[in-house]
Amino acid sequence: MLDDDLALRSRPGVYLAGQISGVEGYVESAACGMLLGMKVAHEVRGLAFSFPPATTMLGGMVGHLREPNDDFQPSNVMFSMVPAVEGRSLNKRARRDAQSARALQDLGAWLSGVVESNDERIGPARTADRRLRSIPGE
Ligand SMILES: Cc1cc2nc3c(=O)[nH]c(=O)nc-3n(C[C@H](O)[C@H](O)[C@H](O)COP(=O)(O)OP(=O)(O)OC[C@H]3O[C@@H](n4cnc5c(N)ncnc54)[C@H](O)[C@@H]3O)c2cc1C
């Protein structure tokens, strides 16, 4: 029903977020809404926007919605939605730790790209905005 931008194939420009899109759960529904909000905010300002990489949990969640599947089921986000970390023989816990570390790194790079593309268009963020973007404790 949805195209790669999570818009209805039958009504381009009408986006679905949350449970109705095929995610499941509070966090996933809010995350889906957040991503689509960011996407539409970029679109109306003429900025390019890509969903987070497939190695992040957000990207894995979007991948689940995009992947054609005759037996599609709404789903919480799961480690199986992101690619395994290749070439290492690890137990389950260590595999997940490695996936999580890679996800955080790739999410950080994606987020920096989003911030930079916004800065290019609207000028560097104000001090207050920069403070909001910094990670507490750093
Ligand atoms: C009994 C139960 C227990 C659950 N427990 C958990 C849990 O423990 N943890 C968890 O993560 N998830 C849980 N879930 C799933 C979670 O509730 C949903 O995944 C999540 O709330 C979906 O959020 P959403 O914003 O996409 O949709 P919703 O929360 O369903 O919000 C959609 C809103 O749109 C409104 N609406 C519908 N039609 C219209 C209309 N035509 N015009 C205007 N408004 C409209 C509805 O009234 C509703 O307020 C549970 C679900 C149920 C049913």
The ligand as an SDF file (V2000), in Angstrom:
LIG
                    3D

 53 58  0  0  0  0  0  0  0  0999 V2000
   -4.7230   -3.0740   24.8310 C   0  0  0  0  0  0  0  0  0  0  0  0
   -3.4450   -2.5890   24.2040 C   0  0  0  0  0  0  0  0  0  0  0  0
   -2.2790   -2.6250   24.9320 C   0  0  0  0  0  0  0  0  0  0  0  0
   -1.0990   -2.1700   24.3610 C   0  0  0  0  0  0  0  0  0  0  0  0
    0.0520   -2.2030   25.1040 N   0  0  0  0  0  0  0  0  0  0  0  0
    1.1780   -1.7250   24.5940 C   0  0  0  0  0  0  0  0  0  0  0  0
    2.3720   -1.6930   25.3660 C   0  0  0  0  0  0  0  0  0  0  0  0
    2.4100   -2.1220   26.5190 O   0  0  0  0  0  0  0  0  0  0  0  0
    3.4900   -1.1970   24.8040 N   0  0  0  0  0  0  0  0  0  0  0  0
    3.4910   -0.6950   23.5220 C   0  0  0  0  0  0  0  0  0  0  0  0
    4.5400   -0.2330   23.0800 O   0  0  0  0  0  0  0  0  0  0  0  0
    2.3900   -0.7090   22.7640 N   0  0  0  0  0  0  0  0  0  0  0  0
    1.2330   -1.2040   23.2510 C   0  0  0  0  0  0  0  0  0  0  0  0
    0.0980   -1.2360   22.4920 N   0  0  0  0  0  0  0  0  0  0  0  0
    0.1800   -0.7630   21.1000 C   0  0  0  0  0  0  0  0  0  0  0  0
    0.1290    0.7670   21.0800 C   0  0  0  0  0  0  0  0  0  0  0  0
   -1.0180    1.2110   21.7820 O   0  0  0  0  0  0  0  0  0  0  0  0
    0.0330    1.2450   19.6380 C   0  0  0  0  0  0  0  0  0  0  0  0
    1.0420    0.6360   18.8570 O   0  0  0  0  0  0  0  0  0  0  0  0
    0.2030    2.7680   19.5800 C   0  0  0  0  0  0  0  0  0  0  0  0
   -0.6670    3.4210   20.4800 O   0  0  0  0  0  0  0  0  0  0  0  0
   -0.0980    3.2750   18.1950 C   0  0  0  0  0  0  0  0  0  0  0  0
    0.0510    4.6710   18.2020 O   0  0  0  0  0  0  0  0  0  0  0  0
   -0.5460    5.5410   17.0320 P   0  0  0  0  0  0  0  0  0  0  0  0
   -0.3200    6.9570   17.4280 O   0  0  0  0  0  0  0  0  0  0  0  0
   -0.0300    5.0890   15.7310 O   0  0  0  0  0  0  0  0  0  0  0  0
   -2.1050    5.1700   17.0160 O   0  0  0  0  0  0  0  0  0  0  0  0
   -3.1930    5.3760   18.1430 P   0  0  0  0  0  0  0  0  0  0  0  0
   -2.5760    5.4380   19.5050 O   0  0  0  0  0  0  0  0  0  0  0  0
   -4.2270    4.3330   17.8680 O   0  0  0  0  0  0  0  0  0  0  0  0
   -3.7390    6.8360   17.8200 O   0  0  0  0  0  0  0  0  0  0  0  0
   -4.5930    7.0660   16.7470 C   0  0  0  0  0  0  0  0  0  0  0  0
   -5.5280    8.1940   17.1630 C   0  0  0  0  0  0  0  0  0  0  0  0
   -6.2790    8.6220   16.0250 O   0  0  0  0  0  0  0  0  0  0  0  0
   -7.6000    8.8330   16.4580 C   0  0  0  0  0  0  0  0  0  0  0  0
   -8.4280    8.7170   15.2640 N   0  0  0  0  0  0  0  0  0  0  0  0
   -8.8130    7.6060   14.5910 C   0  0  0  0  0  0  0  0  0  0  0  0
   -9.6080    7.9210   13.5560 N   0  0  0  0  0  0  0  0  0  0  0  0
   -9.7210    9.2500   13.5620 C   0  0  0  0  0  0  0  0  0  0  0  0
  -10.4130   10.1760   12.7310 C   0  0  0  0  0  0  0  0  0  0  0  0
  -11.1150    9.7900   11.6750 N   0  0  0  0  0  0  0  0  0  0  0  0
  -10.3090   11.4890   13.0160 N   0  0  0  0  0  0  0  0  0  0  0  0
   -9.5790   11.9170   14.0800 C   0  0  0  0  0  0  0  0  0  0  0  0
   -8.9050   11.0980   14.8970 N   0  0  0  0  0  0  0  0  0  0  0  0
   -8.9680    9.7810   14.6400 C   0  0  0  0  0  0  0  0  0  0  0  0
   -7.8480    7.7620   17.4910 C   0  0  0  0  0  0  0  0  0  0  0  0
   -8.9260    8.1460   18.3230 O   0  0  0  0  0  0  0  0  0  0  0  0
   -6.5290    7.7520   18.2320 C   0  0  0  0  0  0  0  0  0  0  0  0
   -6.4880    8.7100   19.2820 O   0  0  0  0  0  0  0  0  0  0  0  0
   -1.0990   -1.6840   23.0410 C   0  0  0  0  0  0  0  0  0  0  0  0
   -2.2960   -1.6540   22.3140 C   0  0  0  0  0  0  0  0  0  0  0  0
   -3.4430   -2.1070   22.8800 C   0  0  0  0  0  0  0  0  0  0  0  0
   -4.7230   -2.0600   22.0700 C   0  0  0  0  0  0  0  0  0  0  0  0
  1  2  1  0
  2  3  1  0
  2 52  2  0
  3  4  2  0
  4  5  1  0
  4 50  1  0
  5  6  2  0
  6  7  1  0
  6 13  1  0
  7  8  2  0
  7  9  1  0
  9 10  1  0
 10 11  2  0
 10 12  1  0
 12 13  2  0
 13 14  1  0
 14 15  1  0
 14 50  1  0
 15 16  1  0
 16 17  1  0
 16 18  1  0
 18 19  1  0
 18 20  1  0
 20 21  1  0
 20 22  1  0
 22 23  1  0
 23 24  1  0
 24 25  2  0
 24 26  1  0
 24 27  1  0
 27 28  1  0
 28 29  2  0
 28 30  1  0
 28 31  1  0
 31 32  1  0
 32 33  1  0
 33 34  1  0
 33 48  1  0
 34 35  1  0
 35 36  1  0
 35 46  1  0
 36 37  1  0
 36 45  1  0
 37 38  2  0
 38 39  1  0
 39 40  1  0
 39 45  2  0
 40 41  1  0
 40 42  2  0
 42 43  1  0
 43 44  2  0
 44 45  1  0
 46 47  1  0
 46 48  1  0
 48 49  1  0
 50 51  2  0
 51 52  1  0
 52 53  1  0
M  END
$$$$
